[in-house]
Amino acid sequence: MAAALASPFVMSGSREVLLTGAAHLERQIGALEAAASSNPGLAFDLAKTLLESACKTVLSERACKYDGGWDLPRLLKETLSQLQLVPGELGTEADVSDSLRKTAGGLQTTIQGICELRNTHGFASHGKDPTFQELESVQALLVARAADAIVSFMFRVHHGYQRRHSPARLAYSDHPEFNEYVDESYEPVQVFREEFAPSRVLFELAPEPYRVYLTEFLQEEKDSGEIVKSEMAP
């Protein structure tokens, strides 16, 4: 059995991402850090979940629609298509362009490997027979480090280079149904005798997470409408 590392595993790259406004990823990052050494099967599940959340966050912050039914490889492909991966002056050079395609292909291969490990050795994957042998923390750490590198890279280029598509300016009054949903789900924020609507606090103090949660809400509403429409069809 591979020896466990003495020092705790820290996803430094992903933790830097939290400082950019993606604080909603903190619980997933913390859970993956803990599972990488103590629960390898769960680490494979969490690595996939973190990567899915990171892709959806980048797409949402760029006001790009995505399908809730997309698998992780498709999510990564769509996310990379919205990102400028190298400085603009290098992007048009033939050799850089070729290397860029190879790099993107390598990320896709890594993602596919993580998905396959999750399906075969994930904590929540299909039932195991009595002869099943689990992978160990050394393999889980490889997957966690790969996920950490991909998340860090995506957010660095996401925030570091000029966006291809600037998201439309979002006003608080644009989506009253979402604001009402937030206000019904959470208690008002009270400071002394003053009360503030949770949706307004989220919009003013955490605009990027507000946009992310709004996108997820609208996607769920769309999916629910499509299900109802499908059930009503003759």
C-alpha positions as MATLAB code, in Angstrom:
seq = 'MAAALASPFVMSGSREVLLTGAAHLERQIGALEAAASSNPGLAFDLAKTLLESACKTVLSERACKYDGGWDLPRLLKETLSQLQLVPGELGTEADVSDSLRKTAGGLQTTIQGICELRNTHGFASHGKDPTFQELESVQALLVARAADAIVSFMFRVHHGYQRRHSPARLAYSDHPEFNEYVDESYEPVQVFREEFAPSRVLFELAPEPYRVYLTEFLQEEKDSGEIVKSEMAP';
ca = [
       0.000    0.000    0.000;
       1.317    3.438   -0.909;
       2.454    5.507    2.034;
       0.250    8.475    2.951;
       1.781   11.943    2.896;
       2.416   13.450    6.318;
       1.361   16.998    5.410;
      -2.297   17.783    4.568;
      -3.130   18.278    0.908;
      -3.999   21.865   -0.065;
      -5.440   22.903   -3.440;
      -3.458   26.145   -3.605;
      -4.487   27.031   -7.159;
      -8.187   26.541   -6.487;
      -7.970   28.447   -3.209;
      -6.587   31.440   -5.120;
      -9.735   31.255   -7.250;
     -11.847   31.886   -4.142;
     -10.357   35.380   -3.948;
     -11.788   36.255   -7.376;
     -15.387   36.076   -6.149;
     -16.015   32.336   -6.598;
     -16.463   31.757   -2.874;
     -19.287   29.295   -3.551;
     -16.616   26.730   -4.550;
     -14.986   26.715   -1.107;
     -16.979   23.816    0.348;
     -16.242   21.611   -2.661;
     -12.542   22.479   -2.508;
     -12.344   21.765    1.215;
     -14.178   18.465    0.841;
     -11.861   17.359   -1.977;
      -8.759   18.304    0.028;
      -9.928   16.118    2.911;
     -11.074   13.205    0.753;
      -7.869   13.031   -1.303;
      -6.017   11.531    1.655;
      -8.807    9.840    3.602;
     -11.445    8.678    1.105;
     -10.046    8.107   -2.416;
     -13.394    6.976   -3.853;
     -15.104   10.156   -2.700;
     -12.211   12.238   -4.070;
     -12.971   11.027   -7.612;
     -16.611   12.103   -7.215;
     -15.661   15.492   -5.763;
     -13.024   16.229   -8.412;
     -15.645   15.781  -11.127;
     -18.158   17.927   -9.233;
     -15.638   20.737   -8.662;
     -14.670   20.815  -12.332;
     -18.326   20.937  -13.376;
     -18.971   23.825  -10.973;
     -15.887   25.699  -12.181;
     -16.910   25.394  -15.831;
     -20.469   26.516  -15.101;
     -19.156   29.464  -13.086;
     -16.909   30.665  -15.914;
     -19.688   30.257  -18.484;
     -22.163   32.075  -16.249;
     -19.782   34.953  -15.560;
     -19.353   35.335  -19.316;
     -23.132   35.286  -19.818;
     -22.827   32.109  -21.926;
     -25.737   29.675  -21.815;
     -25.103   26.006  -21.139;
     -27.235   22.898  -21.092;
     -27.768   21.326  -17.688;
     -27.541   17.926  -19.356;
     -23.997   18.408  -20.691;
     -21.416   15.990  -19.346;
     -18.075   17.231  -18.020;
     -16.073   16.823  -21.271;
     -18.696   18.879  -23.131;
     -18.695   21.512  -20.385;
     -14.920   21.839  -20.570;
     -14.978   22.050  -24.358;
     -17.559   24.838  -24.298;
     -15.703   26.674  -21.518;
     -12.355   26.557  -23.315;
     -14.026   27.841  -26.481;
     -14.931   31.028  -24.585;
     -11.441   31.597  -23.177;
      -8.347   33.212  -24.632;
      -5.681   30.722  -23.564;
      -2.549   32.688  -24.558;
      -1.622   36.386  -24.967;
      -3.333   37.927  -27.990;
      -0.125   38.642  -29.909;
       0.801   34.940  -29.823;
      -2.588   33.472  -30.683;
      -2.221   34.026  -34.413;
       1.164   32.282  -34.755;
       0.887   28.867  -36.442;
       3.134   26.935  -34.049;
       1.434   28.462  -31.000;
      -1.966   27.640  -32.464;
      -0.920   24.017  -32.997;
       0.482   23.740  -29.478;
      -2.692   25.305  -28.137;
      -4.816   22.603  -29.773;
      -2.584   19.935  -28.242;
      -2.844   21.564  -24.807;
      -6.637   21.736  -25.008;
      -6.664   18.111  -26.154;
      -4.544   17.163  -23.147;
      -7.002   18.840  -20.783;
      -9.839   16.950  -22.463;
      -7.952   13.662  -22.011;
      -7.358   14.451  -18.331;
     -11.027   15.252  -17.844;
     -12.083   12.039  -19.583;
      -9.770   10.052  -17.311;
     -11.262   11.697  -14.208;
     -14.778   10.875  -15.425;
     -13.848    7.242  -16.029;
     -12.207    6.901  -12.611;
     -15.298    8.432  -11.034;
     -17.522    5.913  -12.843;
     -15.438    2.881  -11.891;
     -14.002    3.824   -8.495;
     -16.080    6.739   -7.249;
     -17.675    6.558   -3.821;
     -21.150    7.092   -5.336;
     -20.616    5.088   -8.509;
     -22.225    1.757   -9.364;
     -22.362   -1.085   -6.840;
     -19.190   -3.103   -6.299;
     -18.783   -6.862   -6.254;
     -17.001   -8.634   -3.325;
     -13.685   -8.832   -5.220;
     -13.535   -5.082   -5.944;
     -10.214   -3.467   -4.974;
     -10.204    0.241   -4.218;
      -7.603    2.696   -5.436;
      -5.534    4.506   -2.827;
      -4.760    8.072   -1.829;
      -1.801    8.283   -4.216;
      -4.187    7.936   -7.181;
      -6.736   10.256   -5.558;
      -4.047   12.906   -5.047;
      -3.130   12.693   -8.742;
      -6.752   13.364   -9.712;
      -7.143   16.144   -7.121;
      -3.952   17.874   -8.273;
      -5.059   17.607  -11.899;
      -8.420   19.161  -11.013;
      -6.643   21.888   -9.032;
      -4.389   22.747  -11.992;
      -7.293   22.893  -14.464;
      -9.489   25.040  -12.207;
      -6.615   27.435  -11.484;
      -5.680   27.727  -15.173;
      -9.257   28.344  -16.333;
      -9.866   31.143  -13.844;
      -6.480   32.761  -14.445;
      -7.096   33.111  -18.173;
     -10.759   33.895  -17.543;
      -9.824   36.942  -15.466;
      -6.437   37.641  -17.042;
      -7.278   38.191  -20.709;
      -9.877   40.372  -22.393;
     -13.200   38.610  -22.716;
     -14.410   37.646  -26.140;
     -17.970   38.482  -25.149;
     -18.682   41.122  -22.519;
     -21.689   40.147  -20.431;
     -24.604   42.528  -20.523;
     -24.865   44.783  -17.493;
     -27.224   43.165  -15.021;
     -29.717   45.245  -13.058;
     -31.278   44.082   -9.806;
     -34.780   44.636  -11.208;
     -34.169   42.431  -14.272;
     -35.234   39.174  -12.607;
     -37.827   39.764   -9.852;
     -38.799   36.065   -9.833;
     -35.232   35.073   -8.867;
     -35.022   37.790   -6.224;
     -38.304   36.567   -4.762;
     -36.996   32.989   -4.730;
     -33.863   34.069   -2.821;
     -35.857   36.166   -0.343;
     -38.227   33.280    0.349;
     -35.331   30.869    0.855;
     -33.301   32.978    3.312;
     -34.029   35.165    6.312;
     -33.618   38.958    5.981;
     -30.215   40.340    6.947;
     -30.649   42.471   10.059;
     -28.242   45.159   11.268;
     -29.491   46.890   14.407;
     -33.105   47.786   13.483;
     -32.530   47.761    9.754;
     -33.482   44.789    7.567;
     -32.129   44.052    4.106;
     -33.469   41.629    1.512;
     -31.093   38.646    1.006;
     -31.354   39.006   -2.770;
     -30.300   42.656   -2.602;
     -27.357   41.830   -0.324;
     -26.225   39.078   -2.713;
     -26.565   41.352   -5.749;
     -24.681   44.283   -4.210;
     -21.928   42.458   -2.312;
     -21.377   39.351   -4.466;
     -22.380   40.237   -8.049;
     -20.557   37.352   -9.759;
     -22.063   34.622   -7.516;
     -25.440   36.365   -7.978;
     -25.038   35.955  -11.740;
     -23.999   32.298  -11.348;
     -26.967   31.398   -9.117;
     -29.306   33.352  -11.389;
     -28.109   31.348  -14.402;
     -28.630   28.064  -12.540;
     -32.115   29.212  -11.456;
     -33.108   30.152  -15.003;
     -31.730   26.852  -16.317;
     -33.739   24.877  -13.753;
     -36.851   26.860  -14.645;
     -36.268   26.111  -18.322;
     -35.700   22.391  -17.658;
     -38.861   22.197  -15.536;
     -40.875   23.899  -18.274;
     -39.561   21.484  -20.883;
     -40.493   18.504  -18.695;
     -44.042   19.807  -18.189;
     -44.378   20.527  -21.901;
     -43.162   17.031  -22.740;
     -45.642   15.419  -20.340;
     -48.525   17.406  -21.858;
     -47.638   16.513  -25.428;
     -49.930   13.880  -27.042;
];
